[in-house]
Amino acid sequence: MKQLTKISLAALALLPAGAFAAEIPVVTPVTPGGDLSISGVIGTIITWVLGLAGGVAVLFLILGGLQYITSSGNKDKAETAKQTILYAVIGLIVIALSFVIVAFVTQNAGKING
């Protein structure tokens, strides 16, 4: 039993080491006080809207989880909660892909004619 405890503690101590394996750059279309071009302003607005939509999707994910927990074995309530969770996850995926597309377009907007 002592061996298992030591191994478990060693494994838990090494867990955070994997979190720093890769650094993911955060792409922001406009820096504060920076790009005031039309594409920069539109990119900033779209980024804010997508962030707000992501927050709403996360709230629906939490709501679906709470509905599922409180369904108390009622199949209809559990099925409704599962659909809420599924649609929230699909929404998060669409929002993430939209953010990637917006970031790509705003970074390359000036390179089209030049």
Helices and strands as residue ranges (DSSP letters): H 2-14, G 15-20, H 38-69, H 75-108, G 109-111
